[in-house]
């Protein structure tokens, strides 16, 4: 029998066609936007009625790149972008010009210990060995910004491993922190797609003191667990004093709007060691599966 090997493809790849399109002779027709290849036409891609396509692209790009990086699961870190690194906490107090500003600065300084706990927990997670398929587990994933997020990515860097940053386009500039692995640093337009990527691979979530963004992300996760849309995973709220001051969970039970069992969806912790022990207990001392 003849040893015949058919070609892998018949049609040229899109990249090649795009290059060919640039070399075409110009005319009134080729200069008109209608003639542009659809996937090279930014005006077309940014039309209002192309939003579903942009949704798909924003879901697909990080998914493909995380797959290519052999990332099987993540350890997600939520928390404020305003809590200072301990070494910089005193500078906030020194910069305060009113009693109210000084009070806020002192409270932020008191929470600066969580920068260290975030960094430490990230180091612990980053020591997780590859699974039997060679995939990486409990890869640190943050919002890519400063403070608690920076500490998480920094902890992974301490261990010499990659970490993920899921940034978002905001009216004010927010560059990714310098510890995010460049090839795993993603920028999102849609909050919904960003939040989806936070949870697609999440097998544990650390929730540090934070504001609206932290509330949004963590309470959506609790709702998904409550409604059975996702399996329960370790959800670790750092700082019982903070959380019980800003959210009266017991009152929600007393008012009948959540069940007593709903309080079991998360655990209060104070240290990285406590948090990691909760993760190990949840998975029976093994990997995330």
C-alpha positions as CSV (number, residue, x, y, z in Angstrom):
1,X,0.0,0.0,0.0
2,X,1.3,3.5,-0.9
3,X,2.4,5.6,2.1
4,X,0.4,8.7,1.4
5,X,0.2,11.6,3.9
6,X,-2.5,14.2,3.1
7,X,-1.8,17.9,3.9
8,X,-2.9,19.0,7.3
9,X,-5.0,21.8,5.9
10,X,-6.4,23.1,2.6
11,X,-7.1,26.7,3.5
12,X,-4.4,29.2,4.4
13,X,-4.4,30.2,8.1
14,X,-6.1,33.5,9.1
15,X,-2.8,35.1,10.0
16,X,-1.4,34.4,6.5
17,X,-4.6,35.8,4.8
18,X,-4.4,38.9,7.0
19,X,-0.9,39.5,5.8
20,X,-1.9,38.9,2.2
21,X,-4.7,41.5,2.6
22,X,-2.2,44.1,3.5
23,X,-0.3,43.6,0.3
24,X,-3.2,44.1,-2.0
25,X,-3.3,47.0,-4.5
26,X,-5.4,49.9,-3.4
27,X,-8.6,51.1,-5.1
28,X,-11.7,52.9,-4.1
29,X,-13.2,49.6,-3.2
30,X,-10.2,48.3,-1.1
31,X,-10.0,51.6,0.8
32,X,-13.6,51.4,2.0
33,X,-14.1,49.9,5.5
34,X,-16.6,47.5,4.0
35,X,-13.7,45.7,2.4
36,X,-11.7,45.0,5.5
37,X,-11.5,41.5,6.8
38,X,-14.1,41.3,9.6
39,X,-11.6,40.1,12.2
40,X,-9.3,43.1,11.4
41,X,-12.1,45.7,11.4
42,X,-12.1,47.3,14.9
43,X,-15.0,49.6,14.0
44,X,-17.0,46.5,13.1
45,X,-15.9,44.5,16.2
46,X,-16.8,47.4,18.5
47,X,-20.4,47.9,17.2
48,X,-23.1,47.6,19.8
49,X,-24.6,44.6,18.1
50,X,-21.3,42.7,18.2
51,X,-21.4,42.6,22.1
52,X,-22.1,38.8,22.1
53,X,-19.0,38.2,20.0
54,X,-16.9,40.3,22.4
55,X,-18.3,38.4,25.3
56,X,-17.2,35.2,23.6
57,X,-13.7,36.5,22.8
58,X,-13.2,37.7,26.4
59,X,-14.3,34.3,27.7
60,X,-12.2,32.4,25.2
61,X,-8.8,34.2,25.2
62,X,-7.9,33.7,28.9
63,X,-9.4,30.1,28.9
64,X,-7.1,29.1,26.0
65,X,-4.0,30.7,27.5
66,X,-4.6,29.2,30.9
67,X,-5.1,25.8,29.3
68,X,-1.8,26.2,27.4
69,X,-0.1,27.1,30.7
70,X,-1.3,23.7,32.2
71,X,-3.2,25.4,35.0
72,X,-5.7,22.9,36.5
73,X,-6.9,25.0,39.4
74,X,-6.5,28.3,41.2
75,X,-6.4,29.7,44.6
76,X,-8.3,33.1,44.3
77,X,-7.5,36.1,46.5
78,X,-10.0,38.9,46.9
79,X,-9.4,42.0,49.0
80,X,-9.0,45.7,49.2
81,X,-6.8,47.7,46.9
82,X,-6.3,50.3,49.7
83,X,-4.8,48.3,52.6
84,X,-1.1,49.3,52.7
85,X,2.0,47.2,52.9
86,X,3.1,47.2,56.6
87,X,6.2,49.2,55.8
88,X,4.2,51.9,54.2
89,X,1.3,52.1,56.7
90,X,2.9,54.8,58.9
91,X,3.2,57.1,55.8
92,X,-0.6,57.1,55.5
93,X,-0.9,58.3,59.1
94,X,1.7,60.9,58.6
95,X,-0.1,62.2,55.5
96,X,-3.4,62.6,57.3
97,X,-4.4,66.2,57.7
98,X,-7.7,65.8,59.7
99,X,-8.8,63.7,62.6
100,X,-11.1,61.7,60.4
101,X,-8.3,61.0,57.9
102,X,-6.0,60.0,60.7
103,X,-8.7,57.6,62.1
104,X,-9.1,56.0,58.7
105,X,-5.3,55.7,58.3
106,X,-5.0,54.1,61.6
107,X,-7.6,51.5,60.8
108,X,-5.9,50.8,57.5
109,X,-2.6,50.3,59.3
110,X,-4.3,47.8,61.7
111,X,-5.4,45.8,58.6
112,X,-1.9,46.0,57.0
113,X,-1.1,42.7,58.7
114,X,-3.3,41.0,56.1
115,X,-0.8,42.0,53.4
116,X,1.7,39.7,55.0
117,X,-1.0,37.0,55.5
118,X,-2.0,37.2,51.8
119,X,1.7,36.9,50.8
120,X,2.3,34.0,53.1
121,X,-0.8,32.1,52.0
122,X,0.1,32.6,48.4
123,X,3.5,31.1,49.2
124,X,1.9,28.0,50.7
125,X,-0.4,27.5,47.8
126,X,2.4,27.9,45.3
127,X,4.3,25.0,46.8
128,X,1.6,22.6,45.6
129,X,3.2,20.0,43.3
130,X,2.0,19.2,39.8
131,X,-0.7,16.6,39.6
132,X,-0.4,13.2,37.9
133,X,-1.3,14.8,34.6
134,X,1.4,17.5,34.9
135,X,-1.1,20.2,35.6
136,X,-0.5,23.0,38.1
137,X,-2.9,23.2,41.1
138,X,-3.8,26.1,43.4
139,X,-2.1,28.6,41.1
140,X,-2.4,32.0,42.8
141,X,-5.0,34.3,41.1
142,X,-5.7,37.8,42.0
143,X,-7.4,40.9,40.6
144,X,-4.0,42.0,39.4
145,X,-4.1,45.3,41.3
146,X,-2.2,46.7,44.4
147,X,-2.4,45.9,48.1
148,X,-3.8,42.5,49.0
149,X,-3.8,41.5,45.3
150,X,-0.1,42.5,45.0
151,X,0.7,40.5,48.1
152,X,-0.8,37.4,46.7
153,X,1.1,37.6,43.4
154,X,4.3,38.6,45.3
155,X,4.0,35.4,47.4
156,X,4.0,33.3,44.3
157,X,7.0,35.2,43.0
158,X,8.8,34.4,46.3
159,X,8.4,30.8,45.4
160,X,9.6,31.3,41.9
161,X,6.3,30.2,40.2
162,X,3.8,31.9,37.9
163,X,0.6,33.6,39.1
164,X,-2.4,35.1,37.4
165,X,-3.8,38.6,37.4
166,X,-7.3,39.4,36.1
167,X,-7.3,43.2,35.7
168,X,-10.2,45.4,34.6
169,X,-10.4,48.5,32.5
170,X,-11.3,51.4,34.8
171,X,-11.8,55.1,34.3
172,X,-8.7,55.7,36.3
173,X,-5.5,53.9,35.3
174,X,-4.8,50.7,37.1
175,X,-1.7,48.9,35.9
176,X,-1.1,45.3,36.9
177,X,1.1,44.9,39.9
178,X,4.7,44.1,39.0
179,X,4.5,40.5,40.5
180,X,1.9,39.2,38.0
181,X,3.4,36.8,35.4
182,X,3.2,38.8,32.2
183,X,1.9,35.9,30.1
184,X,-0.9,35.3,32.7
185,X,-1.9,39.0,33.0
186,X,-5.3,39.5,31.5
187,X,-7.4,42.7,31.0
188,X,-11.1,42.6,30.9
189,X,-13.8,45.0,29.7
190,X,-16.7,43.1,31.1
191,X,-16.9,42.6,34.9
192,X,-19.2,39.6,34.4
193,X,-16.5,37.7,32.3
194,X,-13.8,38.6,34.7
195,X,-15.8,37.3,37.6
196,X,-16.5,34.1,35.7
197,X,-12.8,33.5,35.1
198,X,-12.1,34.0,38.8
199,X,-14.3,31.0,39.6
200,X,-14.0,28.7,36.6
201,X,-10.8,27.1,38.0
202,X,-11.1,28.2,41.7
203,X,-10.7,25.5,44.2
204,X,-10.2,27.8,47.2
205,X,-10.9,31.5,47.8
206,X,-9.4,33.8,50.4
207,X,-11.5,36.9,51.1
208,X,-9.6,39.7,52.9
209,X,-11.2,42.9,54.2
210,X,-12.3,45.0,51.3
211,X,-15.0,47.2,49.9
212,X,-17.6,47.1,47.2
213,X,-15.5,45.0,44.8
214,X,-14.7,42.4,47.4
215,X,-18.3,42.3,48.5
216,X,-19.5,41.8,44.9
217,X,-17.1,39.0,44.2
218,X,-17.4,37.1,47.5
219,X,-21.2,37.3,47.9
220,X,-21.7,36.2,44.3
221,X,-19.6,33.1,45.2
222,X,-21.7,32.5,48.3
223,X,-24.9,32.8,46.2
224,X,-23.6,30.3,43.7
225,X,-22.9,27.8,46.5
226,X,-26.2,28.5,48.2
227,X,-28.1,27.9,45.0
228,X,-26.2,24.8,44.1
229,X,-24.7,26.3,40.9
230,X,-21.2,25.4,42.1
231,X,-19.9,22.7,44.5
232,X,-18.8,24.1,47.9
233,X,-15.2,25.0,48.1
234,X,-13.2,26.6,51.0
235,X,-14.2,30.2,51.3
236,X,-11.9,31.8,53.9
237,X,-12.9,35.2,55.4
238,X,-9.9,36.8,56.9
239,X,-10.6,39.0,60.0
240,X,-13.7,38.0,61.9
241,X,-13.7,41.3,63.7
242,X,-13.9,43.3,60.4
243,X,-16.5,41.1,58.8
244,X,-18.8,40.9,61.8
245,X,-18.6,44.7,62.1
246,X,-19.5,45.4,58.5
247,X,-21.9,42.6,57.9
248,X,-24.4,41.2,60.4
249,X,-24.7,37.7,59.1
250,X,-26.6,36.5,62.2
251,X,-29.2,39.2,61.5
252,X,-29.8,37.8,58.1
253,X,-30.6,34.5,59.7
254,X,-32.8,36.1,62.3
255,X,-34.7,38.0,59.5
256,X,-35.3,34.8,57.7
257,X,-33.6,35.8,54.5
258,X,-30.9,33.2,54.7
259,X,-30.9,29.8,56.5
260,X,-28.6,29.0,59.5
261,X,-26.9,26.4,57.3
262,X,-25.9,29.2,54.9
263,X,-23.4,30.4,57.4
264,X,-21.4,27.2,56.8
265,X,-20.5,28.3,53.3
266,X,-17.5,30.3,54.7
267,X,-15.0,30.1,57.5
268,X,-13.4,32.9,59.5
269,X,-9.6,32.7,59.7
270,X,-6.9,35.0,61.0
271,X,-3.7,33.6,59.6
272,X,-2.4,31.9,56.5
273,X,-1.7,28.8,58.4
274,X,-5.3,28.5,59.5
275,X,-6.5,29.1,56.0
276,X,-4.2,26.5,54.5
277,X,-5.3,24.0,57.1
278,X,-8.9,24.5,56.1
279,X,-8.1,23.8,52.5
280,X,-6.2,20.7,53.4
281,X,-9.1,19.5,55.6
282,X,-11.6,20.2,52.8
283,X,-9.7,18.1,50.3
284,X,-8.7,15.4,52.8
285,X,-5.0,16.4,52.7
286,X,-5.0,15.8,48.9
287,X,-5.2,18.1,45.9
288,X,-8.2,20.0,44.7
289,X,-9.4,17.3,42.3
